[in-house]
């Protein structure tokens, strides 16, 4: 396979591995990861990252590593980081239950999937935020500013759609 990265990846991805971190209390809870290091070294990195890391598994484990185990899922010798990440993403889609982000996909793709899966939760959070900040939000909506293109007075929260409007686009063509 040809390397897809901008820079030379070298030979380190020849030692690529896909691993699982599995809950001993609930084996359905699985995190899928990838590494070129030894599985034991990567396991130690997860443990040391507790409290500092932002990965979904480190948050779920919450420093209670006694009830978790790490296993080699498959060896994945490849030429490029992107190939390893894509393989990790394929496996995550099949069996991963803890991963919030699918490796090898863009952040916007992962966000879209998360938003679809958590639509009700997000709606409830938005309602609570609006309820708690109703007055502040209404004040922000009343602020008016001049468009820097056509100089029309517009509500601040509507400036982006205004700039895409025919009125604003036509103003550029006229002047």
C-alpha positions as CSV (number, residue, x, y, z in Angstrom):
1,X,0.0,0.0,0.0
2,X,1.1,3.6,-0.7
3,X,1.6,6.0,2.2
4,X,-1.2,8.6,2.3
5,X,0.6,11.0,4.8
6,X,2.3,14.2,3.8
7,X,5.5,13.1,5.5
8,X,7.5,9.9,5.5
9,X,6.1,7.4,8.0
10,X,9.1,5.2,8.1
11,X,8.8,1.6,9.2
12,X,7.2,2.1,12.6
13,X,3.7,1.2,11.3
14,X,4.9,-2.3,10.4
15,X,4.4,-3.0,14.1
16,X,0.9,-1.6,14.1
17,X,-1.6,-3.3,16.5
18,X,-5.3,-2.9,17.2
19,X,-6.1,-3.5,20.9
20,X,-9.2,-3.7,23.1
21,X,-9.8,-2.4,26.6
22,X,-12.6,-4.4,28.1
23,X,-14.6,-4.1,31.3
24,X,-14.4,-7.2,33.5
25,X,-17.7,-6.1,35.1
26,X,-19.5,-5.6,31.8
27,X,-17.7,-7.2,28.9
28,X,-20.0,-5.4,26.4
29,X,-18.1,-2.2,27.3
30,X,-15.2,-2.2,24.8
31,X,-12.8,0.5,23.8
32,X,-10.8,0.0,20.5
33,X,-7.4,1.6,20.1
34,X,-4.3,1.3,17.9
35,X,-0.6,1.6,18.6
36,X,2.8,0.8,17.2
37,X,4.2,0.3,20.7
38,X,4.0,-2.9,22.8
39,X,0.6,-3.6,24.2
40,X,2.0,-3.5,27.8
41,X,3.6,-0.1,27.2
42,X,0.3,1.3,25.8
43,X,-1.6,-0.1,28.7
44,X,0.8,1.7,31.1
45,X,0.3,4.9,29.2
46,X,-3.5,4.7,29.7
47,X,-3.0,4.0,33.4
48,X,-0.6,7.0,33.8
49,X,-3.0,9.3,31.8
50,X,-5.8,8.9,34.4
51,X,-7.1,12.3,35.4
52,X,-5.1,14.0,32.6
53,X,-6.4,12.3,29.5
54,X,-9.4,13.2,27.4
55,X,-9.9,9.7,25.9
56,X,-13.3,8.2,26.4
57,X,-12.0,5.1,28.0
58,X,-9.9,7.0,30.6
59,X,-13.1,8.9,31.5
60,X,-15.1,5.7,31.8
61,X,-12.5,3.8,33.8
62,X,-12.2,6.7,36.2
63,X,-9.0,5.5,37.7
64,X,-10.4,2.0,38.6
65,X,-8.2,-0.1,36.3
66,X,-8.6,-3.2,38.5
67,X,-11.8,-4.0,36.7
68,X,-10.4,-3.6,33.1
69,X,-8.1,-5.7,30.9
70,X,-6.3,-4.9,27.7
71,X,-6.0,-7.5,24.8
72,X,-4.3,-7.6,21.4
73,X,-7.2,-7.8,18.9
74,X,-5.1,-8.0,15.7
75,X,-1.7,-7.2,14.3
76,X,-2.0,-4.6,11.6
77,X,1.3,-4.2,9.7
78,X,0.9,-1.2,7.4
79,X,2.8,1.6,5.8
80,X,1.0,4.6,7.1
81,X,-0.7,6.0,10.2
82,X,-3.9,6.7,8.2
83,X,-4.2,3.0,7.2
84,X,-3.8,2.0,10.9
85,X,-6.4,4.5,12.0
86,X,-8.9,3.5,9.3
87,X,-8.6,-0.2,10.4
88,X,-9.1,0.9,14.0
89,X,-12.2,2.8,12.9
90,X,-13.6,-0.2,11.1
91,X,-13.3,-2.4,14.2
92,X,-14.7,0.4,16.4
93,X,-17.8,0.5,14.2
94,X,-18.2,-3.3,14.6
95,X,-17.5,-3.8,18.3
96,X,-16.5,-0.6,20.1
97,X,-19.0,0.7,22.6
98,X,-16.9,3.3,24.6
99,X,-15.2,5.1,21.7
100,X,-16.8,8.5,21.1
101,X,-14.8,9.2,18.0
102,X,-14.3,6.8,15.1
103,X,-10.6,6.8,14.2
104,X,-9.9,7.4,10.5
105,X,-12.9,9.7,10.1
106,X,-13.1,13.5,10.3
107,X,-14.3,15.2,13.5
108,X,-17.4,16.4,11.7
109,X,-18.4,12.8,10.8
110,X,-17.9,11.7,14.4
111,X,-19.8,14.7,15.7
112,X,-22.7,14.0,13.3
113,X,-22.9,10.4,14.5
114,X,-22.7,11.5,18.2
115,X,-25.4,14.1,17.6
116,X,-27.7,11.6,16.0
117,X,-27.2,9.1,18.8
118,X,-27.8,11.7,21.5
119,X,-30.5,13.9,20.0
120,X,-32.8,13.8,23.0
121,X,-30.0,14.4,25.5
122,X,-28.7,17.4,23.5
123,X,-32.2,18.8,23.1
124,X,-32.7,18.6,26.9
125,X,-29.3,20.3,27.6
126,X,-30.2,23.1,25.1
127,X,-33.6,23.6,26.8
128,X,-32.1,23.8,30.2
129,X,-29.5,26.2,29.0
130,X,-32.2,28.4,27.4
131,X,-34.3,28.3,30.5
132,X,-31.3,29.2,32.8
133,X,-30.1,32.0,30.4
134,X,-33.3,33.2,28.8
135,X,-32.9,36.9,29.7
136,X,-29.3,37.0,28.6
137,X,-30.1,35.3,25.3
138,X,-33.0,37.7,24.6
139,X,-30.7,40.7,25.3
140,X,-28.1,39.3,22.8
141,X,-30.8,38.9,20.2
142,X,-31.8,42.6,20.5
143,X,-28.2,43.9,19.8
144,X,-28.0,45.4,16.3
145,X,-24.9,46.0,14.2
146,X,-24.1,47.4,10.8
147,X,-23.2,44.9,8.1
148,X,-19.7,45.6,6.9
149,X,-20.7,44.9,3.3
150,X,-24.0,46.8,2.8
151,X,-24.1,48.9,6.0
152,X,-27.6,47.7,6.8
153,X,-28.6,47.5,10.5
154,X,-29.1,43.8,11.3
155,X,-29.6,41.8,14.5
156,X,-26.1,40.5,15.6
157,X,-27.2,36.8,15.7
158,X,-28.5,37.2,12.1
159,X,-25.4,38.7,10.5
160,X,-24.1,35.5,8.9
161,X,-27.4,34.6,7.1
162,X,-27.8,38.3,6.2
163,X,-24.4,38.2,4.4
164,X,-25.6,35.2,2.4
165,X,-28.9,37.0,1.5
166,X,-29.7,38.3,-2.0
167,X,-30.0,41.8,-0.6
168,X,-26.4,41.8,0.6
169,X,-25.0,39.9,-2.4
170,X,-26.8,42.3,-4.8
171,X,-25.4,45.3,-2.9
172,X,-21.9,44.1,-3.8
173,X,-22.9,43.8,-7.5
174,X,-24.5,47.2,-7.6
175,X,-21.6,49.1,-6.0
